[in-house]
Amino acid sequence: MSFQGENLLVGIVCLALVPLIAARMLRALSTGRIPLYRTHLQRSEGEAKFFSLLALHGISLALIAFIAADLLLGLGFRN
C-alpha cells in the first residue's frame, strides 16, 4: 500500500470515529452517565468529574476530526 493509500485509510477510520464520539457525548448529556473504562461515572457522583470527562471527549473529537481532515484533504499540517 502506498503512502497516500495509508493516509486515505487512516483518514477514513478517523472520520468514522467522529460520529461515534459525538454520539457518546450526546448520550452522556442526555442520560447523565458517561463510560469510563469498564465502569460508568454518574453525573450525580461528581459534576466536575463528569464535565471534565465530557470536555476530554470533546477535545478528542476535535483532534480526530482535525486529523481526518488533514489526511483526507491533504492540508499538509503533518509535514
C-alpha positions as CSV (number, residue, x, y, z in Angstrom):
1,M,0.0,0.0,0.0
2,S,1.4,3.4,-0.9
3,F,1.8,6.3,1.5
4,Q,-1.2,8.1,0.0
5,G,-3.3,4.9,0.4
6,E,-2.3,4.7,4.0
7,N,-3.3,8.3,4.6
8,L,-6.6,7.6,3.0
9,L,-7.3,4.5,5.1
10,V,-6.3,6.2,8.4
11,G,-8.3,9.3,7.4
12,I,-11.4,7.2,6.8
13,V,-11.0,5.4,10.1
14,C,-10.7,8.8,11.9
15,L,-13.7,10.1,10.1
16,A,-15.7,7.1,11.1
17,L,-14.8,7.7,14.8
18,V,-16.2,11.3,14.8
19,P,-19.9,10.4,14.9
20,L,-19.2,7.6,17.4
21,I,-17.6,10.0,19.9
22,A,-20.3,12.6,19.2
23,A,-23.0,10.1,19.9
24,R,-21.2,9.0,23.2
25,M,-21.1,12.7,24.2
26,L,-24.8,13.3,23.4
27,R,-25.8,10.1,25.2
28,A,-23.8,11.1,28.3
29,L,-25.5,14.5,28.3
30,S,-29.0,13.0,28.0
31,T,-28.6,10.1,30.5
32,G,-26.1,11.7,32.9
33,R,-23.9,8.7,32.7
34,I,-20.5,8.5,30.9
35,P,-18.5,5.3,30.3
36,L,-15.1,5.2,32.0
37,Y,-13.2,2.0,31.1
38,R,-15.3,-0.8,32.4
39,T,-17.4,1.3,34.8
40,H,-19.6,4.3,34.4
41,L,-19.5,7.7,36.0
42,Q,-22.8,9.2,37.0
43,R,-23.3,13.0,36.9
44,S,-24.7,12.8,40.5
45,E,-21.4,11.3,41.7
46,G,-19.5,14.5,40.8
47,E,-20.4,17.2,38.4
48,A,-16.8,18.3,38.0
49,K,-15.6,14.8,37.1
50,F,-18.4,14.3,34.7
51,F,-17.9,17.5,32.9
52,S,-14.1,17.1,32.9
53,L,-14.5,13.7,31.1
54,L,-17.0,15.2,28.7
55,A,-14.5,18.0,28.0
56,L,-11.8,15.4,27.3
57,H,-14.2,13.6,24.9
58,G,-14.8,17.0,23.2
59,I,-11.0,17.6,22.8
60,S,-10.5,14.1,21.4
61,L,-13.4,14.7,19.0
62,A,-11.8,17.9,17.7
63,L,-8.4,16.3,17.3
64,I,-9.7,13.3,15.5
65,A,-11.8,15.5,13.2
66,F,-8.7,17.6,12.5
67,I,-6.5,14.6,11.8
68,A,-9.2,13.2,9.4
69,A,-9.5,16.5,7.6
70,D,-5.7,16.7,7.3
71,L,-5.3,13.2,5.9
72,L,-8.3,13.2,3.6
73,L,-8.0,16.7,2.2
74,G,-4.2,16.9,2.2
75,L,-3.9,20.1,4.2
76,G,-0.3,19.4,4.9
77,F,-0.2,20.1,8.7
78,R,1.7,16.8,9.3
79,N,4.7,17.8,7.3
